Structures are given as C-alpha cells and as structure tokens.
C-alpha cells in the first residue's frame, strides 16, 4: 500500500501525518524518528481495523479501486 506522508518541523520537533487516513499522526525529535513512528502507526491502525472487522460478524467485503 502507498500513502502520502506529510512532515513539518516545528521548533525542535518534527510532526508527521498521513493525508489519506485521518487520525494517523506522530512526532519525533528527528525526521528519521518521525518517519519510523509514522510507519509503525500506520501498521498498528491497519492491524487494529482488521482485528475489529473480523469481530463484525457476517459482512460483505470487496476491493474498491479509486
């Protein structure tokens, strides 16, 4: 999967977020740290969503292309 990461330096800190997925944001002291944190945050959110959806009971799933 590919997402658009946005990074911003504010004072001594960097912040980062994903344009396509609201709520995935992080910060770090270096750009490398915030990039690593953002990858981890994306993975955790996707893993959690998959886990929660497995508990949804009978549902219909399909691939959506935009």
N, C-alpha and C positions, 0 to 999 in steps of 0.2 A: 504494500500500500504506500501511496505517496501523499504527503500532506504539506501544506505551506507553513513553515515555521517563521515567526517574526521575532526579532530580537531588538532590544532597546537598552542603551546604557543610561542609567540614571544615578548620577553621583559615582560612588564606588561600586555599585551593584549593577548587574545585568538582569533583565527580566525577559521572559520568552513565553510565547503562546502559539497556539495552532489556530489559523484562520477558520478552518473548516469545522472544528469541533469546539463549541463553547465549553468553558469550564476547565480546559486543559491549559494551565499556566504554571510557571515556576520562576525561580530566581536563583542566582548564584553570584559568587564573587568574581568569576572569570567567565568568558564566553564559552570556553570548553566545558565548564561545570554546568552552565545553564543548558547547553545542548544535550549533555548526558542526562540531566534531570528531566528534560522535556521528552526524550526518548522513553525513559522509564515511566513517566506519567502517561504517555500515550498507551504503552503496553498494559499498564495497570487498569486504565479505564476500559480498554477493549476486552481484557480478560474478565473484568467485573461484569461488563454488559453481557458477555456471552454466558457467564455463570447465571446471572439473573434471568436471562431469557430462557435458559433450559428449565427453569422452575415455573415458566408461564403456562405450562400445560400444553394442550393441543393447539398448535398455531400453523399458519401457512408461511413458508419462507420462500423468497425468490431473490435472485440477483437483480439489482437495479443499476442500469447504466445511464449516466447523465451526459 
